[in-house]
Amino acid sequence: MGAIAGRRWAWTFAFAALYLGLAARCGSPAWAQAHRSEPAPASPPTTTLTGDWGGLRSYLDNNGVTFTFNYTNDFLANVRGGIGPGAVAIGVFQPQLDLDLQKLVGWEGGKFHTHGLITHGPFFSPTYLGNILAVSNLEAGPVAGLFRFGTSRTPSMTACPFAPASCRRTASFSRAGRP
C-alpha cells in the first residue's frame, strides 16, 4: 500500500511541476510576442476570461453595471510529519457586482457594491497537521455568504432620496455563512 501511495505522490508532484513550468513559460511576454501571428493592436483591448458575452458585458459596463468573478485555488500537501500525509485542494470563488448610480439613474457620484464569498474544500491544518493555525488564508471549510455590501457617494451627490448622511456605508462580514 505504501508503494502505491508513493507513486501517487510522485505523479501528483510531477504534474504540478509540469503545469507550473508550462504556465511560467507560456505566460511570459517573450513567448507571447514570439508566437504572435498578426501585428499588435495600437491599444490592447480589455479582455476577460469569458469574453464579452455577445456584447452584453460591454453594454452593461457602459450603462453602469460591472460584474467581476474571481477564483483562487490552493493545493496543500503534507508529505511528512504532522498527523499523517495527505493533500487537499481548497478554493474561494468571489462574485462581485458594482453599480454606478450616476450612469444607471442619474444620481451624481453614487456607487453600490456587493461582494460574495464561496469557499470549498476541507480543513487542512487540523486534519493533516494537528494545528489550529491555518497554513492558507483560504482554509475556511465549505462556506457561502455575503462578504461585503454597501453604498458610497461623493459629497456632490444631492438628489438621492435613500442616501445616508455619511459619505460611505458598508458592512463587512468576516465569518460569512457560518452558524
C-alpha contacts under 8 A as a table, 3 or more apart, distances in Angstrom:
res1	aa1	res2	aa2	distance
1	M	4	I	5.31
1	M	5	A	6.44
2	G	5	A	5.13
2	G	6	G	6.08
3	A	6	G	5.00
3	A	7	R	6.22
4	I	7	R	5.17
4	I	8	R	6.21
5	A	8	R	5.02
5	A	9	W	6.26
6	G	9	W	5.19
6	G	10	A	6.20
7	R	10	A	4.95
7	R	11	W	6.18
8	R	11	W	5.22
8	R	12	T	6.09
9	W	12	T	5.00
9	W	13	F	6.12
10	A	13	F	5.37
10	A	14	A	6.00
11	W	14	A	4.95
11	W	15	F	6.10
12	T	15	F	5.36
12	T	16	A	6.19
13	F	16	A	4.90
13	F	17	A	6.00
14	A	17	A	5.19
14	A	18	L	6.13
15	F	18	L	4.98
15	F	19	Y	6.01
16	A	19	Y	5.12
16	A	20	L	6.13
17	A	20	L	5.17
17	A	21	G	5.97
18	L	21	G	5.08
18	L	22	L	6.12
19	Y	22	L	5.22
19	Y	23	A	5.98
20	L	23	A	5.03
20	L	24	A	6.03
21	G	24	A	5.24
21	G	25	R	6.22
22	L	25	R	5.09
22	L	26	C	5.79
23	A	26	C	5.28
23	A	27	G	5.59
24	A	27	G	5.39
24	A	28	S	6.41
25	R	28	S	5.73
25	R	31	W	6.89
26	C	31	W	5.90
26	C	32	A	7.05
27	G	31	W	7.15
27	G	32	A	7.27
28	S	31	W	5.48
28	S	32	A	6.54
29	P	32	A	5.06
29	P	33	Q	6.07
30	A	33	Q	5.19
30	A	34	A	6.09
31	W	34	A	5.19
31	W	35	H	6.34
32	A	35	H	5.34
32	A	36	R	6.25
33	Q	36	R	5.33
36	R	39	P	7.32
40	A	44	P	7.80
41	P	44	P	5.75
47	T	51	G	6.52
47	T	52	D	7.96
48	T	51	G	5.17
48	T	52	D	7.43
50	T	53	W	7.13
51	G	54	G	7.94
52	D	55	G	5.23
52	D	56	L	6.39
52	D	57	R	5.11
52	D	58	S	6.40
53	W	56	L	5.32
53	W	57	R	5.80
54	G	57	R	7.65
55	G	58	S	5.60
55	G	59	Y	6.18
56	L	59	Y	5.05
56	L	60	L	6.09
57	R	60	L	5.24
57	R	61	D	6.08
57	R	66	T	7.81
58	S	61	D	4.97
58	S	62	N	6.04
59	Y	62	N	5.25
59	Y	63	N	6.35
60	L	63	N	5.06
60	L	64	G	6.27
60	L	65	V	5.00
60	L	66	T	6.69
61	D	64	G	5.22
61	D	65	V	4.99
61	D	66	T	5.24
62	N	65	V	7.48
62	N	103	K	7.93
63	N	100	D	7.96
63	N	103	K	5.55
63	N	104	L	6.05
64	G	98	D	7.79
64	G	99	L	5.40
64	G	100	D	4.49
64	G	101	L	6.84
64	G	102	Q	7.62
64	G	103	K	5.08
64	G	104	L	5.65
65	V	97	L	7.28
65	V	98	D	5.97
65	V	99	L	4.84
65	V	100	D	6.55
65	V	104	L	7.96
66	T	97	L	5.84
66	T	98	D	5.10
66	T	99	L	6.45
67	F	95	P	7.46
67	F	96	Q	5.79
67	F	97	L	4.86
67	F	98	D	6.55
68	T	95	P	5.89
68	T	96	Q	4.98
68	T	97	L	6.47
69	F	93	F	7.30
69	F	94	Q	5.81
69	F	95	P	4.52
69	F	96	Q	6.22
70	N	93	F	5.77
70	N	94	Q	5.05
70	N	95	P	6.39
71	Y	91	G	7.16
71	Y	92	V	5.69
71	Y	93	F	4.46
71	Y	94	Q	6.29
72	T	91	G	5.44
72	T	92	V	5.38
72	T	93	F	6.66
73	N	89	A	6.98
73	N	90	I	5.74
73	N	91	G	4.09
73	N	92	V	6.56
74	D	89	A	5.71
74	D	90	I	5.31
74	D	91	G	5.99
74	D	136	S	7.89
74	D	138	L	7.54
75	F	87	A	7.23
75	F	88	V	5.94
75	F	89	A	4.51
75	F	90	I	6.51
76	L	87	A	5.52
76	L	88	V	5.44
76	L	89	A	6.30
76	L	90	I	7.86
76	L	124	F	7.43
77	A	85	P	7.39
77	A	86	G	5.70
77	A	87	A	4.06
77	A	88	V	6.49
78	N	81	G	7.25
78	N	82	G	7.65
78	N	84	G	7.28
78	N	85	P	4.97
78	N	86	G	5.38
78	N	87	A	6.26
78	N	128	Y	6.74
78	N	129	L	7.52
79	V	84	G	7.94
79	V	85	P	5.04
79	V	86	G	6.77
80	R	84	G	6.92
80	R	85	P	5.83
81	G	84	G	6.27
81	G	85	P	7.22
81	G	129	L	7.44
82	G	85	P	7.65
82	G	128	Y	6.12
82	G	129	L	4.18
82	G	130	G	6.22
83	I	127	T	7.34
83	I	128	Y	5.15
83	I	129	L	5.25
83	I	130	G	5.95
84	G	128	Y	5.54
84	G	129	L	7.18
85	P	128	Y	6.58
86	G	128	Y	6.51
87	A	124	F	7.90
88	V	121	G	7.17
88	V	122	P	7.15
88	V	124	F	6.80
89	A	121	G	6.13
89	A	122	P	8.00
90	I	119	T	7.50
90	I	120	H	5.65
90	I	121	G	4.35
90	I	122	P	6.92
90	I	138	L	6.80
90	I	139	E	6.84
91	G	119	T	5.64
91	G	120	H	5.44
91	G	121	G	6.61
91	G	138	L	6.25
92	V	117	L	6.89
92	V	118	I	5.57
92	V	119	T	4.21
92	V	120	H	6.40
92	V	138	L	6.61
93	F	117	L	6.06
93	F	118	I	5.09
93	F	119	T	6.23
94	Q	115	H	6.76
94	Q	116	G	5.41
94	Q	117	L	4.84
94	Q	118	I	6.34
95	P	115	H	5.97
95	P	116	G	5.31
95	P	117	L	7.00
96	Q	113	H	7.39
96	Q	114	T	5.72
96	Q	115	H	4.41
96	Q	116	G	6.26
97	L	113	H	5.82
97	L	114	T	5.37
97	L	115	H	6.58
98	D	111	K	7.29
98	D	112	F	5.71
98	D	113	H	4.61
98	D	114	T	6.67
99	L	104	L	7.61
99	L	111	K	5.76
99	L	112	F	5.00
99	L	113	H	6.47
100	D	103	K	5.62
100	D	104	L	6.29
100	D	109	G	7.91
100	D	110	G	6.27
100	D	111	K	4.93
100	D	112	F	6.68
101	L	104	L	4.86
101	L	105	V	5.54
101	L	106	G	6.35
101	L	107	W	5.62
101	L	108	E	7.20
101	L	109	G	7.22
101	L	110	G	4.84
101	L	111	K	5.49
101	L	112	F	7.22
102	Q	105	V	5.70
102	Q	106	G	4.19
102	Q	107	W	4.49
102	Q	108	E	4.80
102	Q	109	G	6.08
102	Q	110	G	5.91
102	Q	111	K	7.81
103	K	106	G	5.82
103	K	107	W	7.85
107	W	110	G	5.78
107	W	157	M	6.53
107	W	158	T	7.76
107	W	159	A	6.27
107	W	160	C	6.07
108	E	154	T	7.83
108	E	156	S	6.99
108	E	157	M	5.12
108	E	158	T	7.67
108	E	159	A	7.90
109	G	153	R	5.20
109	G	154	T	5.02
109	G	155	P	7.89
109	G	156	S	6.91
109	G	157	M	5.59
110	G	151	T	7.44
110	G	152	S	6.06
110	G	153	R	4.51
110	G	154	T	6.83
110	G	157	M	6.80
111	K	151	T	5.59
111	K	152	S	5.22
111	K	153	R	6.06
112	F	149	F	7.95
112	F	150	G	5.93
112	F	151	T	4.37
112	F	152	S	6.47
113	H	148	R	7.59
113	H	149	F	5.83
113	H	150	G	5.46
113	H	151	T	6.21
114	T	146	L	7.78
114	T	147	F	7.76
114	T	148	R	5.48
114	T	149	F	4.30
114	T	150	G	6.41
115	H	146	L	6.33
115	H	147	F	5.50
115	H	148	R	4.91
115	H	149	F	6.33
116	G	144	A	7.66
116	G	145	G	5.94
116	G	146	L	4.55
116	G	147	F	5.11
116	G	148	R	6.87
117	L	143	V	7.68
117	L	144	A	5.75
117	L	145	G	5.53
117	L	146	L	6.09
117	L	147	F	5.73
117	L	176	A	7.28
118	I	142	P	7.43
118	I	143	V	5.63
118	I	144	A	4.25
118	I	145	G	6.48
119	T	138	L	7.48
119	T	140	A	6.86
119	T	141	G	6.59
119	T	142	P	5.16
119	T	143	V	5.17
119	T	144	A	6.41
120	H	140	A	7.80
120	H	141	G	5.89
120	H	142	P	4.34
120	H	143	V	6.80
121	G	139	E	7.72
121	G	140	A	7.98
121	G	141	G	5.58
121	G	142	P	5.94
122	P	139	E	7.60
122	P	140	A	7.81
122	P	141	G	5.11
122	P	142	P	7.06
123	F	126	P	6.43
123	F	127	T	6.32
123	F	139	E	6.01
123	F	140	A	6.71
123	F	141	G	5.58
124	F	127	T	5.31
124	F	128	Y	5.85
124	F	129	L	7.37
124	F	134	A	7.61
124	F	135	V	7.92
124	F	139	E	7.06
125	S	128	Y	5.68
125	S	129	L	5.00
125	S	130	G	6.19
125	S	131	N	5.31
125	S	132	I	6.42
125	S	133	L	6.81
125	S	134	A	5.53
125	S	135	V	6.39
126	P	129	L	5.62
126	P	130	G	4.41
126	P	131	N	4.86
126	P	132	I	5.61
127	T	130	G	6.08
131	N	134	A	7.37
134	A	137	N	6.81
134	A	139	E	6.31
135	V	139	E	7.54
136	S	139	E	5.49
137	N	140	A	7.80
140	A	143	V	7.07
143	V	176	A	7.02
143	V	177	G	5.64
143	V	178	R	6.79
144	A	176	A	6.53
144	A	177	G	5.21
145	G	176	A	4.68
145	G	177	G	4.53
146	L	149	F	7.29
146	L	173	F	6.89
146	L	176	A	5.90
146	L	177	G	7.39
147	F	172	S	5.67
147	F	173	F	5.05
147	F	174	S	6.80
147	F	176	A	5.97
148	R	170	T	6.98
148	R	171	A	5.66
148	R	172	S	4.60
148	R	173	F	6.43
149	F	170	T	5.76
149	F	171	A	5.49
149	F	172	S	6.85
150	G	168	R	7.88
150	G	169	R	5.49
150	G	170	T	4.00
150	G	171	A	6.10
151	T	168	R	6.28
151	T	169	R	5.41
151	T	170	T	6.28
152	S	167	C	6.00
152	S	168	R	4.30
152	S	169	R	5.97
152	S	170	T	7.81
153	R	157	M	6.32
153	R	163	A	7.83
153	R	167	C	5.51
153	R	168	R	6.31
154	T	157	M	5.68
154	T	167	C	6.39
155	P	158	T	7.75
155	P	167	C	6.70
157	M	160	C	6.86
160	C	163	A	5.43
164	P	167	C	7.17
164	P	168	R	7.74
164	P	169	R	7.39
166	S	169	R	7.24
173	F	176	A	5.48
175	R	178	R	5.71
